Amino acid sequence: MVDWNLAVATATRLVRPGPEISRDEARAVVAELRRHAKVSEEHVRAFTRMGTGDVHDTPVLVVDRPGWVRANVAGFRELLRPLLDKMHERRGPGAGNAVLGAVGGKVTGVELGMLLSFLSSRVLGQYETFAPAAPDLPAGTASGGGRLLLVAPNIVHVERELDVDPHDFRLWVCLHEETHRTQFTAVPWLRDHLEGEIQAFLAETDVDPMTFLERIRDAAQSLAGGRPEGEQEDGGRSLVELVQSPAQREILGRLTAVMSLLEGHADFVMDGVGPEVVPSVAEIREKFQQRRAKGASRLDLALRKLLGLDAKLRQYRDGERFVRAVVDEVGMDGFNRVWTSPNTLPTKAEISDPAGWVARVHRTTEP
């Protein structure tokens, strides 16, 4: 269904070059990011009171853009395996189908590679929750793996674009990404819960294989300028929204709430730790928020919508408001009850109603 190797090759060939930097400067950036990641671990755990004293083995990998592509293709391949197996079975046997599958897999591989090349220049860091280990991409051995990626050329590009102190900015980014690593390593059930929700979502998918591949193709054509403005099908909905059934919408509501919590918590921690360890945090935060709000070209904005990236930006904002409101109401220890079990995670409605979550989770039993 998808030629994954061709997807990697295509993305690597099309990826934009990073900022101009000497070999010695690049080595210094990599070394500093590794130091900041280690220091961030201590700061995040002290501030959040999560996982104090625990030692985890999830590695920190400082990668370039092709390295980010390879890591994400490996994760996608693992996570989507059940869905693609289901689509393969539905297609049925036969020589014609085999030929169609081989050709379609290469076409889809090229188009997926185009999308990944677009995304590879926009990600500063990422905790890969479902990452399988590979010779050049190690992953943790506990709780199903995991690794923290820091995309060095993108970090350098943004710090130059914002004209901020590079050392402060690198630490600021590491604080955010380290929070994600702490979330999953300090809350053992979280990974399995999230994977279960994703697999339940995929299990509900009942879409013709060619239709599914055509939707990936639409995204690639938008990237290449192949679809005139205003002619995008389905009202410009994201790829995830395009394949939803009623059952999937319910699951996606729960996933949205969890992702809003995780992203908002990382932003909250980053801002909470920042003033003490990042001298220019106020300037960085203001400029970075302006960059988020400003967006980019009309094509870039259309792709954000198609790929669901605009929803991710809302998750940062809504989730951070939820975390801040709960911590203000019941303190950090009271907030940390959110990590008790899947039942204490906020619902999608509670993300916008922190008081409702507090009332549900912290309610007392009358004598």
Salt bridges, closest charged atoms under 4 A:
ASP3 OD2 - LYS106 NZ 3.19
ASP24 OD1 - ARG27 NH1 3.89
GLU32 OE2 - HIS36 NE2 3.23
GLU32 OE2 - HIS167 ND1 2.69
GLU32 OE1 - ARG170 NH1 2.47
GLU41 OE1 - LYS38 NZ 4.00
GLU41 OE2 - HIS56 NE2 3.81
GLU41 OE1 - ARG181 NH2 3.42
GLU78 OE1 - ARG81 NH2 3.42
GLU111 OE2 - ARG217 NE 3.02
GLU128 OE1 - ARG147 NE 2.71
ASP136 OD2 - ARG70 NE 3.50
GLU159 OE2 - ARG170 NH2 2.67
GLU161 OE1 - HIS157 NE2 3.26
GLU161 OE2 - ARG291 NE 2.75
GLU178 OE1 - ARG181 NH2 2.88
ASP192 OD1 - ARG191 NH1 3.52
GLU195 OE1 - ARG191 NH1 3.07
GLU197 OE2 - ARG254 NE 2.69
ASP206 OD1 - ARG90 NH1 2.73
ASP218 OD1 - ARG227 NH2 2.66
GLU229 OE2 - ARG298 NH2 2.21
ASP234 OD1 - ARG237 NH2 3.39
GLU250 OE2 - ARG254 NH1 3.57
GLU263 OE1 - HIS176 NE2 3.49
GLU263 OE1 - HIS180 NE2 3.15
GLU263 OE2 - LYS312 NZ 2.51
ASP267 OD1 - HIS176 ND1 3.12
ASP267 OD2 - ARG285 NH2 3.44
ASP267 OD2 - ARG292 NH1 3.29
ASP271 OD2 - ARG285 NE 3.02
GLU283 OE2 - LYS287 NZ 2.95
ASP300 OD1 - ARG122 NH2 2.77
ASP300 OD2 - ARG304 NE 3.19
ASP310 OD2 - LYS305 NZ 3.93
ASP310 OD2 - ARG314 NH1 3.81
ASP318 OD1 - ARG317 NE 3.44
GLU320 OE2 - ARG324 NH2 2.51
ASP333 OD2 - ARG49 NH1 3.17
GLU350 OE2 - ARG360 NE 2.73
